[in-house]
């Protein structure tokens, strides 16, 4: 019974001495058709066309001899190594890596990639991969049939991105194409491919020290639930409660805590006002759509996003009608609009909805609308008092009902 398997990465270049030696001794070789056709694969070896890695692992575990698995690129990067190492197979894995397809794609593009996000897109995860592309300025997408460049571009409608599409890397049919996202869906693309999605945000400077998403250092500000003055010039015009302004940082902190925005999410902020919550949700790594009917509020939200160097898509329009053309949300904050907006949002079935009310009657009406549309509702009365610490006197008092709703099929 095999207790060790050698996994060899292949990137189209000649195999290393270690890889050649492992293959020459192999009694079983698993891989894709183009791997099994390599001249280094022994004729006497049993061959397995690699489909389900889990099924192949079971056959390898039961094999008497020296098994080898061939995989494209670096098999430790979203590759077969994780499945082969699963405890139920009892296999010890030795890896002979090659250059990953992601590294090769960025090399073909002549770009650094220590500041890139890397995601895998399958039909079931495509929407979350698209949300990462909305939220970050540089993303490498490992695609799959049904979740390729065209599907990515269609779901990014309205968001300008540049696509670097790398098809069949390492083969004689390799092709690299650069297009704006609005042109990508007009073409047919060959599998396998890697797509680099480039946004308009700033590239990490030469002083970077961590890979992937960099810690937020915009404006040198640490923390969240920042004071309202951080999001605009002092004395800027303030809107009404229905436009999401005049809310305390404490309320914003409670809203964000219940929304829990994260990478892969799409957040709707309805009634974005000056953009404080939208910007803070984006700082957590989520994709954000900020909606407001007031053009001045939309302009302030866009300005706040630029100041904090986060991508926020701003949509001007009156809820609930404007919501019909927006992509599906994961979590939603409603800054105003009453029962009609709450009902329209609940119809789109996000995981969580957070809103607030200024009095008990309004809170009861909003809570009933959420509960009637399949949500489990919690309500808290929040009171905050801002003090002037020079004299320890009360400066401002805020009392608000906070409603947090979780889709009932997800409730504990």
Order of alpha helices (4+ residues) and beta strands (2+ residues): beta-alpha-beta-alpha-beta-alpha-beta-alpha-beta-alpha-beta-alpha-beta-alpha-beta-beta-alpha-beta-alpha-beta-alpha-beta-alpha-beta-beta-alpha-beta-alpha-beta-beta
